[in-house]
Amino acid sequence: MKVPVIFLFALGLMSSLPVTALPPTLWYEEPAKAWMTQALPIGNGRMGAMIFGGVDQERIQFNVDSLWTGNEGDTGMYQNFGELVIDFAGSTGEVSGYRRELDISKAVHSVSYSRNGVKFTREAFASYPDGVVAIRLTAAKPGGLSGTMHLVDAHNAASEAKGGTLRVSGTLDNGLKYEAQARVVAKGGAVSAKDGAIEFSGVTELVIFLAADTDYSPKRGDKWRGVDPGGRLTKLLDAAAAKPFDALLAAHVADYQKIFNRVTLDLGATAPAVAAKPTNERLKAVTAGGADPEFEALLFQYARYLLISSSRAGTLPANLQGVWNNWNKPPWRSDYHSNINFQMNYWPAEVAGLADLHVPMFDYIDSQKEVYREKTKAEYGNVRGWTVRTENGIFGAGSFIWNPPGSAWYARHYWEHYAFGRDKAFLKERAYPTLKEACEFWEDRLIKRPDGTLVTPVGWSPEHGPKEEAVSYDVEIVRDLFTNYIDAADALGVDRSYRDKIAAMRDQLLKPKIGKWGQLQEWETDRDDPKDTHRHVSHLYALYPANQISPVSTPDLAKAARTSLEARGDEGTGWSKAWKIAYWARLLDGDRSYRLLRTLMKIVESDSMTMNMLGGGLYPNLFDAHPPFQIDGNFGVAAGMAEMLLQSHDRTNKPQFGADVTYEINLLPALPSAWKSGSVTGLRARGGFTVNISWRDGKLAEALIHSDKGGRAKVRYGTRAVDLTLNPGQTVKVGGGLNILPAPALPPTR
């Protein structure tokens, strides 16, 4: 899907938009010691790397998205690939002016410091266009760099060195072949290979290109194996080494910024003395209650940076840790966890201008369907369609318990991709078949009671409570699936008879219930405990990400959802707090969402691998603390913050065969009092709209609404609303009173 980039820049900088004081940067005054809490991530979707920034030794731990154990019968685990280790020689003495930083506006990591009067600098980035991690080391003094480097394979293959190239390769127990190569290009001095390492001496500038891959194929027909990776890696390094480093850097930044720059966010200015602190010190100050709106905006943009870095066209989707992992037995396999976590990774994709990064999720699911169908039939008998277990790998296998509504939740993402982008080809070829197959699974599985009510079979409310019929989580997801399928059939104007059958079944589904203490019931039986503070609040799926509960259209259910949330409290693991931010935003309570956001912005400095149910927060490198590290919390925070500023889930028309859904664009629906003045550009709304918003003193100043393909929408601010009909490519400006204002003309979109 093409996002109108020219619109974002030609129209995005409104007159009321404050200027952010500093670029979005994470920076520190000392090298990283701990991988999980301190090292900083770079990635190009296929490769991820964590950089430590040491003075006497630099460690660059790296991963490849497809380095997995397992097979069709074993879920397997995502693997650590290894490290590039650089040991520096001949440099002693006191270090001054040390700075380690990650500029997320450019996706470039840098280190600088002085030693014995000589300034040393390093730059590193993971290039998607060139397929390599590129590193440049320089010394201000000619010939100031000397040392050795070698590759460390996490599976114990030896590092080989020949000429200016390092190489490790091996085969996992499942037969998956893997290889990494590093190429060295030096200015001045000498470079030689010795004992599996590369020695460099008297060098002024040293450039290193690192590439790694496996022979994994996402096609079951290929038996999950493609070509040996070695030849491809050699070609990548040859091509990269033939280009000037600055040209590689410019191509990388241009490729990255065309995605990252789609959205800007300003939540107000931070006091200069606070903004000037290192990132870990700023996080400590926030934990202590200090105000830092620029840090909050940074956290939103950091999530976008992480998704760009771990989910690109042609790669596997972001897993439980994105594309970063330094364990061969990682927590929860670093898998694709289907009962919330995998889906949460992609919650911000559409609304935060990253729709093209959503596609790897669909590619992965589609690649696994054939195996899922076989395993589903073996588990459930003669049923159509497929579903998944809770834990999932890349060869079709799953483990832990079955998650029957998992495929229906996956199908929601296909529908959302269409709802935001209105790509009819995608809807017809990919989304509609997925939605229909999920409906067929549930058509074969639902239980019809004597009174005609349809209920789900024995299920579980992840990860909580008894297993029984009619669990609210299951029923809500099935209702959501049926609604999305109906809307898809309507938009395409196909399968009228089956569409009507699913509509009738949806009407027969068990209705949500309000319990004895006013809560939304998690089970059909009214057994919810008001003292229960479990981290999962799965039965509020209907509130978010679905759209079955709304303070406007279902006020009684919204009140019951609020009661359930109040009882569960604000504590929890990182991803749990992130989900609650979105819940409260959907309940139009911006101050409560903001309170959750502040609760999540709590520094966690322990690198313990033990899960702490109440330990959710942020590590000094801003990775989400489950604990341990889970990246879904980072992505969930961004999605929740977007919901505070823009919502578009409420529909304004009844289902109509042959017609698209029209949506309500709600401006600043849950703006917290802490964000007094600010702006956001480039957020996406369902229906194919891009929205820029600015506000002053807690009130809407103006909004620009651009339609990609034309269409209708109701635009709401508070209790006021206005109906709009836009032509393809048209932009409308609305004022704080939702009055229509003259809008600047648009140049042609790209």
N, C-alpha and C positions, 0 to 999 in steps of 0.2 A: 504494500500500500504506500502510495506517495503522500507525504505530508507536505503541505504548502510552505516550504521553507522561506520563500520570498515574503510571504505574508507575515511570517513571524518577525522578520527583520524590518521590512518596510513599514509595518504597522505596529510592531510589538512594543516599541519604546514610547509609551504614552507620556504625555506631558506631566502626569502626576507620579511617574515611576521614580522612586528614590534610587540613588546610585549606591551600589554595594561597595563598601570601602576596600575590600581585599578580594582577590580571586579565590575561588574555592580550592583550598589547599590544606592538606594534612601535613604538619611538620613537627620535628622533634630535635632536641639538642643533644641526643646521644644515639648510638647505634642500637638496633634491636638485639635483645638477648633471647626472647621467647618467640617461637613461630606463631602460635595461636593468638597472642595478645599484643605483639609489638611489631613484627615484620609487616611490610606493606605489599599489597597485591597489585600485579599488573596482569593483563590477559588479552588474548585475541579471539576468544571463543573456543578454539581448539586447544591452545596452550594456556596454562596459568603459571605464574611465578610469584614467589614471595621473596622479597629482597630485605636483607638485614642491614646493610650499610656499615659493616665493620671497617675499622681503620687498618689493622694489621692483617685481617682476613675478611674478604667479602664472600658471603654465602648467598647463592641464588638457588633456592629450592624450586623445582618445577614439576608440573603435571601435564598430562595429555588426557583429553576428555574420554578417550576410549580405552584407556589402560585398566581393564577390569578382569578379575577372575570370574569363574563361573561358566555356565552353559545353559542350555534349555531346561535342565533339571535342577540347577543350582543357581540361586540368585547372584552369588558372587559378591565381591566388594570392589569399590573404586580404589585404585592403587596410587601410592606415592611413586613417582618415576625416579627422582634422584636429585642431585645437586651439582651445580657448577661452583667449584671452590677456587678462589683466587687468594694465594698467600703472597703478601708483599714483603720484599727483602730490602735491606739497606736503608730503612727509614725508621729512625728512632727519635725520641724527643717529645716534648709536650705538644699536644694538639690544641689548637685554638680555633674559634669561629666555626665549630662543627654545626652543620645543618643537614638534616635528612628530611626530604619532603616528597610528597606525591601531589602533583598539580592535576586535579581531576578535570580541569577545563581543557587540558591537552592530553591527558593520560600519559604523563611522563614522570618518572621517578628520578630524583637527583640527590646527590650527596656532594657536599663541599666542606673543606676544612683546610687549615694551614698547619704545616709542620716544618720546623727549622726554617721558617721564612718562605717556604714554598707552598703555593696553593694547589691543592688537588681537587679535581672535580670528576663526577661520574654522572652519566645520563643513561637511562634505560627505558625502553618501551617495548610493548608487544604489538607488532604490526599485523593487522589483518590483511592489508593488500599484499604484503610481501611474505607473510607466513612465518616470520622469525621473531625471536626476541633479540633486540639489538642493544648493545651496551658500548658506551664510549668512555674511556678513562683518559684523562689528560693531566699533565703536570706543567705548571707554569715555568718550571726550570727545564731546559732541554735535557733529555736523557734522564729525567727524574723518576721513571717507573722501572722497577725491576721486580721479578718474582717468578712464581710458577702457578699453573692452573691445571686442574684435572676434573674429570667427571666422576661422580659417585653414583653408582647404580643402586637403587633401593632393593634390588633383587640379586645383588652380589656379582654381576658381570664385571669383568675387568675393564678399566679404562685403557683404550688404545690411542696412541699418538703417532701421527705421520705427517711430516711437513708442518703445516700450520693448522692441522685438523685433529680434533679429539673425537673419539667415537666410542659409544657403548651400545651393545645390542644383546638381545636374549630372547627367550621364549618362556612364557608363563606355563604353569602346569596344564592349563586348558588348551595349549597349543597356539595362543595368541603371540605373534611376533612383535617385537618392539625395538626401536632404535632411536638414539639421540646423537646428534653431531654438533660440534662447536667449531667454528672457523675463526681464526685470528688474523687480523690485518694490522700491521704496526707501522708507525712513522718513526724513523730513526732507530738506532740500536739493533739488536739481534734477537731472533726468535728461533728456537730449535726444539725438536721433539726428543724426549728422553724418558725411558721407563714409564711409559703410559701417561706422561704429563708433558705440558709445553712450558718451556722456560723462556722468559723474556728479560732482557737486560738493556739498560741505557735507552729505553724507549720514551718518547715524548708524548705520543698518543697511541692508545691501543683500542682497537675496535673488535668486538666479539659478536658473532652471530650464532645464535643457538636455535636449533630446530629439532623437533621430536615428533614421532608418530607411531602408530601401530598398523597392522594389516587388517584391522576390523573393517567389516562391511556391514552397513545397516540392512542388508538384504538377506533374508532367510534362504532364498534360492542360491546364494553364494556360500551357504553354510557359515554365514557371519564372517567370512574371510575374503579380503581383497588381495591387492598386490603387496609384495614385500616393501616396507617403507623406505629402505635405504636409498634407492635410486631417486625417489622423489625428494628426499631430504638433501641429497647432494646437489640436485638442480636448484632447489630453493637457496642454498648457501652460495652456489656459484653466481646466481642472479643477484643476490643481495650484496655480495662482496664486490661485484662489478659496478655498484652505484655509490656515489658519495654518501656519507652518513647523513649529511644535512638534507639530501634529496629524499632519503628513506624517511627521515624524521618529518619532513614537510608533507609527504604523502600520507604518513600515519596520522598526523594531526588533522589534515583535511578530511580523511576518511572518518575519523572519530568525531570531529566536531560537526559534521553534517548530521549526525544523530544527536549528539549531546546538546547542541545549541538550539534544538527545537523547543526547549522549555527553559525559561528563566524563572527564578523565584526570588522575591525580595520581601522579607518579613520585618524590615526595619533595620536600623543601624545599631551595631553593638558599640559600647564605649571603647574608644581607641586603645586604652590600656588593657582591656580584656581581650580585644581582637588581636593584639600583638603577642599574646602568650602562645607557647607551644600547644599543640592540640591536646596532649594529655593533661596539661595544666588547665586548659579551658574546660575540659570534661570534668575535672575535679571541682572547678568553680561552679559549674552547672549543677553538679551533684549536691553541692553545698547550698544551692538555692539561688545562685547568681543569674542575672538576666543575660542572655546571649542569643538574640534572634538570628544573627548571621550563622551561628553554629547550628541552629535548627534548620535553616535553609541548606547548610552544608550537608547535614544528615540526609535530607531529601535527595540532593543531587548525588551524594555518595552511592545511594542505592541505584540510581540510574547508571552511574559509572560502573558499578559491579555487574549489572545486567548486560550492559554493552560489552563488558570484558569477558563474560562467560556464556554468551548466547548469541552467536552470529550465524548467518546463512551457511548451511552445509556442515554445521557442527551438531554435536549432541546438546540437549538443553542443559540448563543449570541444574545441578543436583543439590543434595542437601547442604553442600558446602560450595556451591557455585562450580568452580573448576580448580579449587585449591584444597590440597589435602597432603599432609606429611606422614600419614599412617598407612600401613598395609592392612591393618585391622581397624578401620576408622569407626567412630560412633555411628550406630545404625547403618553401617555399611557405606555411609555417605551416598545413600541410595536415592531412588525416586519414591518417596513416601506418599501414598495415595490418599491418606485420610485427612490431609490439610496442607502438608508442607510443600509438596511439589506444586500444587495449585497456587499457594501463596507466593511462590517465587515469581509467578507471572501475573499477579494482581495489578502491579503498576504498569504492565506492558502497554496496554491500550491508552489509558487515561494520561500517562506521562510521556506520550510521544514516542513510544518504542515498539510500535505494532509489528514492524518487520522482525524484531527480536523474538516475537511470540511464535513465529513459524517453526523454529527448531523443536518446540514442544509438540506441534502437530506431526512433524516429520518422525519424531521418535515414536509417538503413539501409533501412527500408521504402520511403522516398521514392525511393531510388536503384535499387531492384531491377529495375524494368522496363528501364532502360538497361543495367544490369549483365548481364541475361539476353541481350540482343542482342549486346553486345560479347563476352561469353563464348562464345556460339555462333560468332561470327565468328572468334574465336581458336582454339577447340578443336574446331570441327566440330559434328557432330550429337550434342551432349550435352544432358542436362537440367540444370536448375539454373543457378547462376551463381557467379562468384567475382570477385575484384577485383585490380587492380594494387596496387603498393606505395604510390604516392602517389595521393590521391583528393581531388577538390573537391566542390562542392555541386550540380553540374549533371549528375552521372553519369559524367563523364570521369575517366580515370586516366592515370598516366604511370609512368615507370621500368619495372622488370620486373614481369611478372605474379607474383602471390603466390597460387598455387593453393589452399593451405589457409586463405587469409584468411577466406572466408565461413564455414568450419567454426569458426574461432576466434571470429568474430562470434557464431555460433550459441551458443557456450558462454555468452556473456553473457545471452542470452535464458533459457537453462536456469538459470543462477545466480539470475536475478531470481525465477524460480519457486521454486527450491530454498530460498531464504531467506524468501520471503513466502507460499508455498503459495496463490497466487492461481490457481485453476483456470480462470477465464475468460481470464486472460492466457495461461496455458499452452495452452489450446485454440485461441484465436483468433490468437495472435501467435507464441508460442515453437514450438509443435509444427509448424506449416507451415514455419517457417524451418529447423528441424532436419531435417525430412524432405526438403526441397528440397536441402539441403547433402548429405544422404546419397545422393540420386539422382545428384548431380554426381559423387560419388566411386564410386558403383556403376558409372557409365559410364566412369570413368577408370582404375580400378585394373587392374593387370596380374596375370594368374594364371600362375604358373610351373608347369613340368611336375610338380613335387612337390605342387602344390595351394596353395602359399604365395601370398598376395596382397601385392603391393608397389605403392608409388606410382610414377608415371612420373618422368621426369627432373625434378628440383627442385633447390632451393638451400637451404642452411642459413643463414638470414639472419644477418649479411651476410658470409658467410665460406665459403671453401673451394670445391671444384669443384661443378659441376652434374652430377647423375647420378641414377639410379634409387635408390629406397629410402633417401632421406635420412631420418635419424632424426626430425628436426623434423616432416616431412610425415607419417610413419607414426604418430607419437605423437598428432598433432592429429586424424588420421582415427580412430584408436582412441578418443580422447576423444569425438569427435563421435558415433560409433556407440554408445558407452556412454550418453551423454546422451540420444540418441534413444530407445534402449531404455527408459531410465527414464521418459522422457516418455510413451511409448506405454503403459507399465505403469500410470503414474499415471492416465491417462485411460481405460485399458481399451479401446484402439482399435487397428485395423490389426494384428491378431495375426499374420497370415501374413507381412506385410512386416517386422514387428518380429522375427519368428523368422529371416527371411532375413538381416537386418542382424546379428543375433546370431551366425549361422553365419559370416558374412563377417568379423566381428570376430575370431572364433577362428582364422581363417586368416591374419590379418595377420602380417607378419614380426615376430618377437619381438625385443625389445631385446637388444643384445649387449654383453658386457664384454670389453675389449681386453687387449692383451698387457701393459700396465703397470697393469692394474686399473681403467682408466677406463671410463665409459659411452661407448660409441662414438658419434661424431657422424655417421659414415657407415657403410654396410654393410661397406666395406673398412676394415680396422684400420690407419688411417693417422694417427690423432691424434698431434700433437706435444706431448710433455710440457712443452716450453718455450714453447708458444703462449699468449699472454696476451690474446687478442682480446677486445674488450669484449662481443661477443655470445656468450651461452652458450645458444643457441637449443635445443640438443638436450636441455636439462633442462626443457623445457616439461612433460614428464611428471611432474616433481617439483612445479612450481608454474608456472602456476595450476592445472594438472590434478592428478589424485590417483592416478596410476598407480604412483608410487614412494613407499614409506613405510618408515621404519626398522622398523616393526612387521610389516607384511604382506609386504614385499619387501626384507628386510635386505641381501641381496647387491647388488641394484640400488641401494639407498640408499648402500651403501659405495662403489660405483662412481661414483655421482653426487658423493659427497664427494671422491673422488680427482680427478675432473674439476675441481671447484671449487677445490680446493687448487692445482692446476696453473695455473688461470687467474689466481689471485691476487685481491687486494682492490682494486687500482686500476681505473680506468676512467672513463667519462663519468658524469654524474650519474644518468641513468636506469639505467645498467648497475649501479652500486653499489646502487641501490634494489632492483633485481631480486635481487641477491645477498643482500640482507638477508632477503628472503622465502625464498630457497632455504635458507639456513642455519637459519631458523626451522623450516621443514618437516623439516629434519634434526635438529631438537630441540636445536640448539646455540645457546642464547641468548647466550652470551658472544661467539661468533663473529659472530652477527647484530649484537650491540651494537658490536663492533669495526668492522664495516662502517658502522654508523650514525655512529660517531665519525669515521671516515674521510671520510664524506660531509659532515659538519659542519665543513668547511674553508672559510675565507673566500676568495673569489675577487673581487679588486677590479678586475681588468682588464676593460674593456668591449670587448675584441677580439671580432670576429665570426668569427674563424678557429676551426674545430673543433679541440679539443685532446683527444686520446684519453685522456690521463691527467689532465685538468684538472677532473674532476667535483668539485663542491662547492656552496657557496651564495654568492650575491651578498649584499651588505649588506642589501638589501631582502628577503632570504630566498628570492628566486626561485632555482630550480634552475639551476646552471651545467652545460650539456652539456660545455663551452661551445660556442656561445652559449646564451642562455636557451631552455630547453625545459621546459614545465610538467609533463611526465610524471614527472620525477624527484621533484617535490613529492608528487604523488599516490602514486607507488610507495613512497615512504618511509612514508606513513601506512598503506598496506596491509601493508607488512612489519612495522611496529610492532604492528599489530593481530594479525598471525600469531604474534608472540612471546607475546601474552597470551591468545589464544583461537584454537583451531582446531576446525573442524567438517566437514572434508572426508572423513574416513574413514567408510565406510558400515558398518552393523552387520547388514544382512540381504542375502540374495541377491536378484537380480532376480525379481520375482513379478508376473505379469500381473494388473492390477487393483488393485495396491497401490503406495503411495508408498515411496520410499527412506526408510530411517531412518538417522540419522547419529550419530556419536560426538561429544560436546561435550567437548573436551580443555581443561581449565583450566590456565592458566600453563604451556603446553607448552615454551616456550623463554624462561623468565624469566631475564634476565641477573643476575649477582651484583651489578651496579651499582645495580639497582633493588631495594633491600633491602626497603622498605615502600612501599605505595601502594595505589591503587585505580583501577578503571575502571568506569563505569556506562554502560549503554545499547548495548554491542556486540551485534551480531546474529549468530546462529548458524543454519546451515542447518536446515531443519525448522520454521521459524517461531518461533524462540526469541529472547528478549532476555535478556542475561546481564550481571549486575553481579558484580564480583570485588573482594575486598580481600585483601591479603596483608601479613604482618609477618615481619621477619627472614628474608625469602626463602622463606617458606612460606605456603600458602593459609590464610587466616583463615576466610573464608566466601564463599559465592556465592549469589546469588539468580537463579533460572532461571524465566522467565515464558513460558508458551506462548500464542501468539495464538489458535490454532484447535484446540489439543489434539493430542496425539500422543505417540509413544514416542521415547526417546533413551537412549543410554548416556552417562553422565557420567563422565569420567576425570580423575584427578589423579595423575600419576606412574604407579605400577604398580597403583593401586587404581581400581576402577570400580564403578558402581552403575547399575542399569537403572531408568528412570523412565517412568511413563505419566501424562501430565497431561491434565486436562480443558481445554476452551477457557477461556481467561482465568485459568487456575490458575497460582499461583506456588509454587515450592518453594525452601526454603533448605537448603543443605548446608554442613556444617562442614568443617574441614581434613582430617578423616578420612573425608570423604564420608558422614558420618552425617546423617540427615535431621533438621532442626531445625524448631521451630514458625515458620511464616511469617506475617507480618501480613496481614490481610485486605485485598483490593484494592477500591478504589472502582470503579465502572463505567469502562471505558476509552472514550476518545473515538475 
